[in-house]
Amino acid sequence: MEKCKKNALYGACALIISFMTISYAAAIVEPPKVPSAPISEELSKIYKKSTQDTNVIEALELLKETSGEYSRKAILGENLTSKPIKIEFKNLSQINPVYANFDALGWKKSGKLYIYINNKHQNAPKEALAALLAHEAIHQDEFNSLNEETYAWTLEAAVWTQLSEGKTELQAISHPLIERENVIKKLFEKGNYTSAYIRKFVVSNKGYQNLPERSPGFEENL
């Protein structure tokens, strides 16, 4: 966790897996350019304090029928700040070069929460964005822990599993966010749809080595 006077990094999503071999140098193959249906005025009003990005709004709508509905509500304002979480695509290296390859960051500034998504994911499939947002919305304060990250990664895996079920077209897309989701889905399945192997990943993740085991709201191990 990194703190400064006005800003606080409270959740970072970087996929660091030393025991798996994944090629991240592969070219990104964008999803088919199928025109999205215009977002209704009603939906725009619902999400306007968080985002006006069509892809993000569609991703948030997907969370309604998944385990990530809590996260959708948190983004709309049902969180520890009681304010909507602002979602932006961003060149994360502008915050700190260390974050250049992170997939997303949770940030707290002046009492407001932000989710910054790496701008390389701006055209990611909405199902993958939904899973990522489900994870990031769990981080709502300056405190983080192994228990909290285990919960967030497990939720992300569960949402991706639910949203990708039966959608073979998603597996045909070569995109770094899809690769991330498939990695944690395999860990989720290996643990018989529990956090067992995801916790092992979290504990061994170099980015989480200095985290305490517990944080407020996440006192119990999964």
VEXVOPA-48234 format. One record per residue (C-alpha): x, y, z. Coordinates in nm, 2 decimals, always signed. Layout:
! residues N
<r east="X" north="Y" up="Z"/>
...
This chain:
! residues 222
<r east="+0.00" north="+0.00" up="+0.00"/>
<r east="+0.13" north="+0.34" up="-0.09"/>
<r east="+0.00" north="+0.66" up="+0.08"/>
<r east="+0.06" north="+1.03" up="+0.01"/>
<r east="-0.10" north="+1.34" up="+0.16"/>
<r east="-0.40" north="+1.34" up="-0.08"/>
<r east="-0.39" north="+1.02" up="-0.27"/>
<r east="-0.40" north="+0.66" up="-0.15"/>
<r east="-0.35" north="+0.35" up="-0.36"/>
<r east="-0.59" north="+0.09" up="-0.22"/>
<r east="-0.61" north="-0.18" up="-0.47"/>
<r east="-0.38" north="-0.29" up="-0.75"/>
<r east="-0.45" north="-0.56" up="-1.01"/>
<r east="-0.13" north="-0.68" up="-1.17"/>
<r east="-0.12" north="-1.04" up="-1.28"/>
<r east="+0.22" north="-1.17" up="-1.15"/>
<r east="+0.24" north="-1.55" up="-1.18"/>
<r east="+0.58" north="-1.71" up="-1.14"/>
<r east="+0.46" north="-2.07" up="-1.16"/>
<r east="+0.27" north="-2.04" up="-1.49"/>
<r east="+0.41" north="-1.97" up="-1.84"/>
<r east="+0.20" north="-1.72" up="-2.03"/>
<r east="+0.30" north="-1.53" up="-2.34"/>
<r east="+0.20" north="-1.17" up="-2.29"/>
<r east="+0.39" north="-1.06" up="-2.60"/>
<r east="+0.12" north="-1.19" up="-2.83"/>
<r east="-0.06" north="-0.93" up="-3.05"/>
<r east="-0.39" north="-0.81" up="-2.92"/>
<r east="-0.67" north="-0.93" up="-3.14"/>
<r east="-0.96" north="-0.69" up="-3.08"/>
<r east="-1.32" north="-0.82" up="-3.05"/>
<r east="-1.53" north="-0.81" up="-3.36"/>
<r east="-1.64" north="-0.45" up="-3.43"/>
<r east="-2.01" north="-0.50" up="-3.38"/>
<r east="-2.18" north="-0.17" up="-3.33"/>
<r east="-2.32" north="-0.14" up="-2.98"/>
<r east="-2.68" north="-0.05" up="-2.93"/>
<r east="-2.71" north="+0.31" up="-2.81"/>
<r east="-2.72" north="+0.35" up="-2.44"/>
<r east="-3.06" north="+0.46" up="-2.33"/>
<r east="-3.10" north="+0.79" up="-2.16"/>
<r east="-3.22" north="+0.61" up="-1.85"/>
<r east="-2.89" north="+0.40" up="-1.82"/>
<r east="-2.68" north="+0.71" up="-1.89"/>
<r east="-2.84" north="+0.88" up="-1.60"/>
<r east="-2.79" north="+0.58" up="-1.37"/>
<r east="-2.42" north="+0.56" up="-1.44"/>
<r east="-2.34" north="+0.92" up="-1.52"/>
<r east="-2.15" north="+0.99" up="-1.20"/>
<r east="-1.93" north="+0.69" up="-1.26"/>
<r east="-1.88" north="+0.67" up="-1.63"/>
<r east="-2.03" north="+0.77" up="-1.97"/>
<r east="-1.82" north="+0.50" up="-2.15"/>
<r east="-2.06" north="+0.27" up="-2.34"/>
<r east="-1.85" north="-0.04" up="-2.30"/>
<r east="-1.81" north="+0.02" up="-1.92"/>
<r east="-2.19" north="+0.08" up="-1.88"/>
<r east="-2.26" north="-0.24" up="-2.07"/>
<r east="-2.01" north="-0.42" up="-1.85"/>
<r east="-2.17" north="-0.29" up="-1.53"/>
<r east="-2.52" north="-0.40" up="-1.65"/>
<r east="-2.38" north="-0.75" up="-1.70"/>
<r east="-2.30" north="-0.77" up="-1.33"/>
<r east="-2.67" north="-0.76" up="-1.24"/>
<r east="-2.72" north="-1.13" up="-1.28"/>
<r east="-2.39" north="-1.24" up="-1.14"/>
<r east="-2.20" north="-1.26" up="-0.81"/>
<r east="-2.07" north="-0.91" up="-0.89"/>
<r east="-2.40" north="-0.73" up="-0.83"/>
<r east="-2.26" north="-0.61" up="-0.49"/>
<r east="-1.97" north="-0.45" up="-0.68"/>
<r east="-2.21" north="-0.28" up="-0.93"/>
<r east="-2.40" north="-0.13" up="-0.64"/>
<r east="-2.07" north="-0.02" up="-0.47"/>
<r east="-1.97" north="+0.16" up="-0.79"/>
<r east="-2.31" north="+0.34" up="-0.79"/>
<r east="-2.24" north="+0.46" up="-0.43"/>
<r east="-2.32" north="+0.18" up="-0.19"/>
<r east="-1.96" north="+0.18" up="-0.05"/>
<r east="-1.77" north="+0.31" up="+0.25"/>
<r east="-1.77" north="+0.67" up="+0.11"/>
<r east="-2.14" north="+0.67" up="+0.01"/>
<r east="-2.03" north="+0.83" up="-0.32"/>
<r east="-2.02" north="+0.68" up="-0.67"/>
<r east="-1.68" north="+0.54" up="-0.78"/>
<r east="-1.54" north="+0.71" up="-1.08"/>
<r east="-1.42" north="+0.48" up="-1.35"/>
<r east="-1.16" north="+0.60" up="-1.61"/>
<r east="-0.93" north="+0.45" up="-1.86"/>
<r east="-0.58" north="+0.58" up="-1.81"/>
<r east="-0.21" north="+0.55" up="-1.90"/>
<r east="-0.11" north="+0.41" up="-1.55"/>
<r east="+0.25" north="+0.50" up="-1.60"/>
<r east="+0.15" north="+0.86" up="-1.57"/>
<r east="+0.07" north="+0.79" up="-1.21"/>
<r east="+0.39" north="+0.60" up="-1.15"/>
<r east="+0.61" north="+0.41" up="-1.40"/>
<r east="+0.58" north="+0.11" up="-1.17"/>
<r east="+0.21" north="+0.08" up="-1.26"/>
<r east="+0.27" north="+0.08" up="-1.64"/>
<r east="+0.17" north="-0.29" up="-1.68"/>
<r east="-0.10" north="-0.31" up="-1.41"/>
<r east="-0.44" north="-0.39" up="-1.54"/>
<r east="-0.62" north="-0.16" up="-1.30"/>
<r east="-0.57" north="+0.06" up="-0.99"/>
<r east="-0.80" north="+0.16" up="-0.71"/>
<r east="-0.74" north="+0.51" up="-0.59"/>
<r east="-0.87" north="+0.73" up="-0.32"/>
<r east="-0.85" north="+1.11" up="-0.35"/>
<r east="-1.01" north="+1.37" up="-0.13"/>
<r east="-1.26" north="+1.12" up="+0.01"/>
<r east="-1.36" north="+0.99" up="-0.33"/>
<r east="-1.29" north="+0.65" up="-0.49"/>
<r east="-1.16" north="+0.59" up="-0.84"/>
<r east="-1.10" north="+0.29" up="-1.05"/>
<r east="-0.83" north="+0.35" up="-1.32"/>
<r east="-0.82" north="+0.08" up="-1.59"/>
<r east="-0.52" north="+0.05" up="-1.81"/>
<r east="-0.61" north="+0.21" up="-2.14"/>
<r east="-0.49" north="-0.10" up="-2.33"/>
<r east="-0.82" north="-0.25" up="-2.21"/>
<r east="-1.04" north="+0.02" up="-2.35"/>
<r east="-1.17" north="-0.22" up="-2.62"/>
<r east="-1.17" north="-0.53" up="-2.41"/>
<r east="-1.48" north="-0.75" up="-2.42"/>
<r east="-1.74" north="-0.62" up="-2.18"/>
<r east="-1.76" north="-0.96" up="-2.00"/>
<r east="-1.39" north="-0.93" up="-1.91"/>
<r east="-1.43" north="-0.57" up="-1.80"/>
<r east="-1.72" north="-0.67" up="-1.58"/>
<r east="-1.51" north="-0.93" up="-1.40"/>
<r east="-1.23" north="-0.67" up="-1.35"/>
<r east="-1.47" north="-0.41" up="-1.22"/>
<r east="-1.62" north="-0.67" up="-0.98"/>
<r east="-1.27" north="-0.71" up="-0.83"/>
<r east="-1.17" north="-0.35" up="-0.81"/>
<r east="-1.50" north="-0.23" up="-0.64"/>
<r east="-1.42" north="-0.45" up="-0.34"/>
<r east="-1.13" north="-0.21" up="-0.24"/>
<r east="-1.30" north="+0.08" up="-0.07"/>
<r east="-1.05" north="+0.22" up="+0.18"/>
<r east="-0.68" north="+0.27" up="+0.23"/>
<r east="-0.63" north="-0.07" up="+0.39"/>
<r east="-0.56" north="-0.39" up="+0.20"/>
<r east="-0.47" north="-0.75" up="+0.30"/>
<r east="-0.42" north="-1.10" up="+0.18"/>
<r east="-0.77" north="-1.18" up="+0.28"/>
<r east="-0.92" north="-0.89" up="+0.09"/>
<r east="-0.72" north="-0.97" up="-0.23"/>
<r east="-0.82" north="-1.33" up="-0.20"/>
<r east="-1.18" north="-1.23" up="-0.18"/>
<r east="-1.15" north="-0.98" up="-0.47"/>
<r east="-0.97" north="-1.23" up="-0.70"/>
<r east="-1.21" north="-1.51" up="-0.62"/>
<r east="-1.51" north="-1.28" up="-0.70"/>
<r east="-1.35" north="-1.18" up="-1.03"/>
<r east="-1.30" north="-1.55" up="-1.12"/>
<r east="-1.66" north="-1.63" up="-1.03"/>
<r east="-1.80" north="-1.35" up="-1.24"/>
<r east="-1.58" north="-1.44" up="-1.54"/>
<r east="-1.69" north="-1.80" up="-1.51"/>
<r east="-2.05" north="-1.70" up="-1.50"/>
<r east="-2.03" north="-1.45" up="-1.79"/>
<r east="-1.81" north="-1.67" up="-2.02"/>
<r east="-2.01" north="-1.99" up="-1.98"/>
<r east="-2.12" north="-2.11" up="-2.32"/>
<r east="-1.97" north="-1.82" up="-2.50"/>
<r east="-1.71" north="-1.99" up="-2.72"/>
<r east="-1.66" north="-1.67" up="-2.92"/>
<r east="-1.48" north="-1.51" up="-2.61"/>
<r east="-1.22" north="-1.79" up="-2.62"/>
<r east="-1.14" north="-1.70" up="-2.98"/>
<r east="-1.03" north="-1.35" up="-2.88"/>
<r east="-0.66" north="-1.30" up="-2.80"/>
<r east="-0.66" north="-1.01" up="-2.56"/>
<r east="-0.45" north="-0.96" up="-2.24"/>
<r east="-0.76" north="-0.91" up="-2.02"/>
<r east="-0.91" north="-1.24" up="-2.15"/>
<r east="-0.58" north="-1.41" up="-2.08"/>
<r east="-0.59" north="-1.28" up="-1.72"/>
<r east="-0.94" north="-1.39" up="-1.67"/>
<r east="-0.88" north="-1.74" up="-1.81"/>
<r east="-0.58" north="-1.78" up="-1.57"/>
<r east="-0.77" north="-1.71" up="-1.26"/>
<r east="-1.07" north="-1.91" up="-1.39"/>
<r east="-0.84" north="-2.22" up="-1.41"/>
<r east="-0.73" north="-2.16" up="-1.05"/>
<r east="-1.10" north="-2.13" up="-0.95"/>
<r east="-1.19" north="-2.45" up="-1.12"/>
<r east="-0.88" north="-2.63" up="-0.98"/>
<r east="-1.00" north="-2.54" up="-0.63"/>
<r east="-1.34" north="-2.68" up="-0.71"/>
<r east="-1.49" north="-2.33" up="-0.74"/>
<r east="-1.35" north="-2.21" up="-0.41"/>
<r east="-1.07" north="-1.97" up="-0.32"/>
<r east="-0.82" north="-2.25" up="-0.23"/>
<r east="-0.58" north="-2.21" up="-0.52"/>
<r east="-0.65" north="-1.84" up="-0.57"/>
<r east="-0.53" north="-1.78" up="-0.21"/>
<r east="-0.21" north="-1.96" up="-0.29"/>
<r east="-0.16" north="-1.73" up="-0.59"/>
<r east="-0.23" north="-1.42" up="-0.38"/>
<r east="+0.02" north="-1.53" up="-0.10"/>
<r east="+0.29" north="-1.60" up="-0.36"/>
<r east="+0.23" north="-1.28" up="-0.56"/>
<r east="+0.54" north="-1.06" up="-0.53"/>
<r east="+0.31" north="-0.75" up="-0.54"/>
<r east="+0.14" north="-0.86" up="-0.22"/>
<r east="+0.44" north="-0.97" up="-0.01"/>
<r east="+0.41" north="-0.68" up="+0.23"/>
<r east="+0.04" north="-0.70" up="+0.29"/>
<r east="-0.10" north="-0.80" up="+0.63"/>
<r east="-0.32" north="-1.10" up="+0.65"/>
<r east="-0.63" north="-0.91" up="+0.76"/>
<r east="-0.79" north="-0.57" up="+0.69"/>
<r east="-1.12" north="-0.41" up="+0.81"/>
<r east="-1.41" north="-0.62" up="+0.68"/>
<r east="-1.18" north="-0.90" up="+0.59"/>
<r east="-1.07" north="-1.04" up="+0.93"/>
<r east="-1.15" north="-1.40" up="+0.85"/>
<r east="-0.96" north="-1.62" up="+0.60"/>
<r east="-1.15" north="-1.76" up="+0.31"/>
